[in-house]
């Protein structure tokens, strides 16, 4: 094989130089008529066609050009004679870098179900759909850091192993080095965690929020972007046991400042995707429209994927209190006609995604931010309002998904927070440092959390959260 340096297919297609000798390397998608090789190298959703004059090549070599094989091609870039591509490569030199058994390779050029592809998660990124998802995922990671950096925020790494339960949910993965069959015991017969690696019981974190508040009360505006873990035995299309969270925390922000930032943030991400992921989004948009055609009329999306992104990028978000939302829902047609799965009867009800989506898609036809929730359905650290019934919490609601962001102004008053911790029966020794922050130079502060995979579902139109993370971790599944 010649020494010509490899060029990415994305570079060739964005600035094609007709007549140029190029070297492309990638994976065979199809090989038709012993003549046309469709090659993809992952740099773009588009394949580049290589045209082989089979008389110039050994038959044994051509037999190795199977779907899934990795090849290197050197040849001249010419204007394409066929439909569907502007340019193609007329092959002078051809080499198979890695063979793929034609009969055993699982991803044949046909439509595969998403369930099947989850079983082949080590290979599924080679499909057009998952290639697009991975590239968009990278673009969104970059956009998150770009947004916060441009606003003067500092990125903080919070611990993955923690001794506290930030959400009070109790569904955490234990981290231990003790012998599971014969752990050391206390005199009372309980497991003696004093002999464990950390000298206490520890878990994988459910959120970096509590720890990142320490940085906000010193650096002003900070954010985490890290892995979080929930041992919730939930096998739904919306839950993962391992996922990534973006959690900004800002000193001197009240609930209104918090809502402003959340709205600005998701609009920025939506616009960034529309401007920088055009080809991948066009592909996923068409995929979504085709899928919708297979569904019954009442289950179809009213807006296409691109329309949903524009809907978020270009609409002012509606802001209403939880109390106003309950009144709207209580008097709504689906509630009166008992169409909601969970009927809204009284103030204090925990809203479900069907209610959130009704507000966004049917009632306001805009993204919605709900705020001032009942304190009984929210976390201990949210700032108590003067009515003693509600807290300064806020949720951002999106079409097709419901809640995508949850946040609040934090309780900065030591006495109020301590009373709330006692009231909820949370062990004070686990949170001594969090309470102490309120003793030494406390300040009003706010923050929110955006589950990155939930955002990825929104931006790709994928209905199952397992399809927007490379290797999903769910109950009974830690394959790969």
N, C-alpha and C positions, 0 to 999 in steps of 0.2 A: 504493500500500500504506500502511496506517495507521502511526502512530508508536509503537504498543504495543511495549514491550521484549520481546525474545525470552526464553522460559523453556525450560530444558533438559527433555527428556522424562523424565529420571531424577527431576527435582524434581517434575514434575507427577504421576508415578506413585507417588512415595513419600508425597506429601501432597496428594491431589487435592481441589480445592475445586469442588464441583459448582455450575454456573451462572456460573463465572468466565470472563471473556474471556481467551484466551491466544494468544500468537504462538509457533508452533513452526517451526523451520527444520531441514531435514535432507534425506536422500536417499530417493527412492522405492524401496521394495522390491517392491511389487506395486500394481497399479491394477486392481480387479475391477469388472466390470459397469458401467463408466463411473460408478462411485459411491463405491467404498471405496478410499482410498489408505492403504497401510501405509507409515509414515514412520519412519526410524531416524536419529538424530543422533549415534550413537556414545557417548552418555553412559550407555547401558544396553544390555543385549542385547535388551530388549523394544522392539517397535515401538509407535507410537501410531497408532490408526486415525483418519483424517480422513474425514468423510462429506460428499460433495458432492452437492447437488441440481443435476444437470447442466442443468436448464432455466434456472438463474440465471447460467450461465457460457457464454462464447463457445465454440463447438465447436472453433475453431482452437486455443484455449488448452488445452482438454481433450486434444487430440491430442498435445500436448507433454508430457503427464504419463506418461512412460515409465519403466520400471525403470532406475535409475541417475541419473535427472534430479535436480537439486537444487531444492527448492521451499520457499516460505514460505507459511504458512497462518495466518490469524487466524480465530478462531471461539469458540463457547461450549463449555465442557467439560460433558458430560452423562454420565449413567450409560449404559453400553453395552447395546444390545438383543441383540447377538450374543454368541456363545461366545468364550472365550479372552482377553477383556479386560474390565476393570472399567469403564473410562471411554473415551470417544471425543470427538472434536471435531467439532461441526457447523460447516461452513465458511461464513464470511461473505465473506472475501477470500482470493484465491488468486493466487499469482504464481510463475512459473518463473524461478529465479535462474540456473540453468545447465542447458542442454539435454543430453540423451543420445540419440544416434541409436539408435532402437529395434532396428534390424536389426543394427547393428555392435557394440552394447554386449556385451562378452563374458560378463558375469555374469548370465545369464538366471535366472529363478526356478526352478531345477532343481538336482539334485545334481551338483556338479563334482568331479572327482578332485583329490587334493592335488597330483599331478604337474602337472595343467593349471594349477592356481592358482599354482604356483611360477613358471610362465611369465608369469603376470599379477601379479607380486608388488606392482606399483604400485596394483593394484585389490583384491587379495585381502582386505585389512583390512575391506572393506565387507561381507564375508560374516559370518554369525553366529559361525562357528568362530574366524575370525581376529580379529574384534572382541573376543571373549572372551579370546583369548590375549594380545592387546596390553594389555587392561585388567589382567589378572592379572600380566603382566610389570611394569607400573608398580607395582602393589601390592607385589610382591616386592622391587623396587628400594627402595621406601620402607621396607619392613619390615627390610631388611638394615641400612640406615642407622639406623633407630630402635633396633634391637637393640644395635648397637655403641655408639651415643650414650648409651643408658640405662645401659650398663655402664662408661661413662667412657673409651671408646676414642677415639683421634683418627684421622680419615681423612687419608691421605697419598697424594698423586699421585706415582707413580713414573714414570720416563721411558718413553716409547713407543719411542724410538730408543736403542739400547744397543750397547756394544762387547763385551758378554760374553754367553755362552750359558749361561743359568742351569741348564738341565736337562742340559747336555752331550749334547743330542740331535742337534745339528748340522743340524736341518731348519728353517732360518731364512730369512726374506725379506731380501735385501740392500737397503740404502738407499744410493743413490749419485746423484751429479750428473754422473759421468763419461760421456763420449760412448760409447755401447755399441758403435758400429762401429769407433771408433778411440781406445781408451783410452790414456793415457800408460803407458809401460812402464819397468821398471827395467832395469839393465844385463843382468840375468839373463833378461830377456824376460817377466817377470811383470807383472801390472797394478800400477801404482804408486799405491797408495791414499794416499800422502803428499800427492798432488795432488788428492785428493777433498775434498769440502766440509768434512768434519770432520778431515781430515788422517790418517785411519785407516779401516780397514774397519768399517762399522756395519751393524746389522740392526734389524728390528722385533722388539720384545721377545717372549719366550715366557712371561715371568713377571715380576711385580714383586717377587718374594720377596727376592732378594738385596739390592736397594736398600732395601726397607722394613725390613730388619734394622737398618740404620743408625738409623732412627727409633725402633725398639723399644728400642735400647740408649741412648736418651736420654729418650724420652717414656713408656716403660713398656709401654703397650698401644696398638697401632695397627692399622690395616687399610687395604688398598688395595681399590679396586673399579674396575678399568679394562680396556681392551681388550688382548688378547694375540693372538699370531699364530703359527701353525705351518705350515711349508711341507711338510707331510706329504702325500704323494700318495695320499691315502686317500679313496675314494669311498663310505664306509659311511654308515649312518644315524646314526652316533654322532660323526662328525668334521666340524669346520668349520675353515677356514683362518684365520678371524677370529672371535673369541669373547670373552666377558667373564669375568674371574676375580675372585673375592673371596678376599683373602689376609690374614687376621689374623696378627699376629706379637706375641708377648708375652714381655717380660723376666720372669725368675724363675718361669716355668712349666716343669714337667717333663712327661714324656710323659703322666702321669695327668691333670694339670691340662688338658693339651691335649685329651685325649679327653673330659673333662668339658665343656669349652667347645664342642667340635664337636657333642656330643649335645644340649646346651642350645640351640645355635644352630638346628639343623635342626628341632627340636621347635617352637621359637618360630615359625619360618617356616611350618611346616605348620599350626599353630594359627591363625596370622594369616590364612592363605589361607582356612581353613574358616570363620573368623568374618567376614571382610571381602569375600569374593569369592563369596558363596553362589549367586547366580543364574547367574553364568558357570560356576562349578564344576558346578552341577546340570545345565546344558546339556551340558558336556563329559563328565560322568559318563554321561548317557543316550547320548551319541554313542558313548562307549567300549563300553557294554553292547551297543548295536546292532551295532557293528563286530565284537565278539566272537562274536555269533551267526552271522556269516558264515564264521567260521574253523572248521577241524577241532577236535574236542574237545581234543586234546592240545596245541593252540597257544593255547587260551583262557587269559585271566588268571583266576587263582583268586579274586582280590579285585578289586572295581570300583575306579575312581579314588578315590572318596570313602573307601572302605574302606582303600585303601593310605595315604591321608593320615592317617586315624585310627590306622592300624597304627603309623605313625611317631610321631604326636603322643602316643599313650597307652601305648606299650610301653617298658619298661626295655630298653636296648640290652645285648646279650650281649657281653662282652669276652673274647676268647681269643687266645692267642699263635698266630703263624703255624705253629709246630711242632704245636700241638694241632689246628689246622685241617687240616694235612697228614695227620695220623693219621685224623681223621674222614673225609676225602675218600678216602684210600687204601682204607679199609675199607667205603666206601659201596657200595650196590647198583649205582648207575650206573657206578661205576668197575670193580667186579668183573665186571659184565655187559658191559663195554666200550661203555656207552651215551654216555659223555662223548666229545666230539670230540677233546679233549686229555686223554689218560689220565694220572693222577697215579701216578708210579712211585717217585720219590725226593724226599727233602728237598732244597729248593733250586729246585723248579719255580716258574715265574712263574704265578700263578693267573689264569685266564681268567674272563670274566663268567659262564660256565655253572657254574663251581665256586663263585663268590661267591653266585650266586642259589640254588644248592642249599643252601648253609649257611643263608641267610636264609629261603627259602620252604619248604624241605622239612625240614631238620634241626632248626633252633631255632624256626622260625616267629616270629622277632623280628628287628629290625635287629641287625647284628653289627658290632663293631669288632675288626679284627685288628691285632695289634701285634707288635713284635720280629721283623722280616723279615730274611732273609739279606742281608748287606751287598752281596753281588755283584749283586743285582737292584735295588738302590736307589741314590739319588743320592749324590754325594760329600760333601754337607754334613750328612748325618744322623749323629747322635751314636753312636759305636761303643759297644756294650755290653761288659761285662767278659769275655764268653765269646769275644770276637774273631771270632765267626761272624755275629752279628746286630747290627742297628742299631735305635735307638729310633724306628722308623717306625710309623705307624698309618694304616689305611684304614677308612673307614666304608662299610658295604655295605647296600644297600637292595633291597626287592623290585622286580622288573621291570627293574632297571637294573644291579645289581652295584655296583661301586665308585662312590661319588658324591663322597667327600672323600678326599684324600690329604694326609698331613702327617707331622711328626716333631718330636722334640726336636733342636735343631741342635747341631752339634759346636762347643762353645765353647773347646776346648783348642787353642791355637795349634799345638803340635808334632804333635798327632794329625791335625788338619786338613791341615797342610802335607804330612805323609807321605801322606795320602789323595790330595791333589791331584797329588803327584808320581807316585804309584802308577797313577793313572788317565791320566797324560800330559796333564793340563790345563795350558796355558801360564800360568805364574805371573804374567806381566806383565798378563794380562787381569783377574786377581783380586787384585792387590796390596792394594787398599783393603779387600777383604772379609777377607783374612788379617790386615790391620792392626787391624781391629776386635777381633781376639782378643788383641792386644798391649796395648791401652789400656783397662783397666777392663772386661775381658770378664765376662760373666755368663751363667748358664744361661738359655736362651730356647727357645721353641717356636712353631710355627705350622702352619697348614694352608691348603690351597687348595680352594675349591669352584667348579667350573666353572658359571657362572650358567645357561648354556643346558642343561646336564645337569640342573640343578635344575628348570628350566622344563619339561623333558620330563616329569620326575616329577610336577610339580604340575598339568600340563594333561593328562597321559596321551597326549600325541602321541608316536608311535613314531619319527618322523624328526626329527632335530635341526634340519633346514632349515626346519621349520615353527614354530619357537619364537623365531626372530630375524627382524626385518623383511626384511632383504636378505641371504640367505645367500651366503657366499663359499666356494666349493669348487673342486676342480681343474676347469679348463676353464669356470668360471662366475664372472664378475664383472659380471653384467648389472645394470642400473639404477644 
